[in-house]
């Protein structure tokens, strides 16, 4: 498999899930740094959904990407550590500005 890079949107198999976790085969944004992805055998990612979101930033961020077939939102509160075995084909990448906003939103959720 090609290197999994920070900021990429990739397909991921999120099953099995429990409770309110995002299920199924869906796109995710890779948040972890490239060296972590390469050496750990895992990635840290957030789920993407095409369902309109009532919650705004910092819980969700609408993506401006034109590579996804539908209007889409990153569910910043749905962060997961995933084995690279769950990660599939690259779809595209978020902009640096979107990546910065996602990380900013996550920092707002967890605090300092």
N, C-alpha and C positions, 0 to 999 in steps of 0.2 A: 504494500500500500504506500502511496505517496505520503510525504510528510503532512501531518495535520498541523495547520498554522492558526495562530491567534487571529480572530476576526473572521475566519471562514464560516460560511453557512454550509452545513453538511446534513445529510440524512442520518438519523440515529434511531435505533430500536430501543424505545424506553420501557418496553414490557419486560418483566411484570412490574406492576405498580401497586401502590396501596393508597387508600383515601383519595385525596384531591390532587395527587401528582398527575402530570400530563402523561397520557398513555399513548401507546402505539408507535408506528413508524412516522416520524415527523422531523421537520427541519429543526436544527439547533444552531446557536452561535457559539463558537469556541472562544472561551475567555482566558484559559490558561496560557501561559507563555510557552513559546516553541520548545525551549529546552526541557520544560516539565513534560510536555506532550511526548517528546522524543524518548525521554529516559524513564518515565514512570509507568508506562503501559496504560495510563489513564489520561483523561482530559476533564477539564471543568467546563461545563457548558450550560446555557440557558435555552429553554424551549421557545419555539416560535409557534404562534397560532394564527389561523385565519379568521377566527371568531371575533367579532367586534367586542372590544373591552370597555367595561364601565369604569374600571380603575384606571387612573392616569398615572403619570410619572410620580413617584419612582417605581411603582409596581409594574408598569408596562411602558413600552416605548414603541410607537408606530414606526415601521421601517419605510424608508423612501426607495428601497431596492426595486429595480425593475426586472430582476431575474426570477422572482417568485410569481406564480400565476395569479395570485389573489392578493388583495390588501392584507397586510400581515403586521403582527405585533410581537415584540419580544416580551416574554413573561419573566421579567427580571427577578421576581420572587420565586421562580421555578428553576433554581440553580441545582445542578447535579454533577457528581463525579461519576464518570462513565468509563468503563473499560474500552480500550480502542477497538475491541472486538465488536462493540455495539455501533461503531461509527462507520458510515458508508460513504457514498459518492459525494463529492464536492458539488454544491449548487452554485456558489458564488462567494461573495464576501461583503460584509458591511463596510461602510466608510469609516475612516479613522474618527470622524466626528460622532458617528453613531456608536462606535465602540467606546469612546470616551464617555458618552451619555449613559450607556449601559453600566459601565463601571461606577460612574458617579451615582446612579440610582441604587446600585447594590450597596455602595458605601453609606447612602442615606438610610437604607433599610437596616443594616447591621450596626450603624453608629461607629463612633471611634472610642 
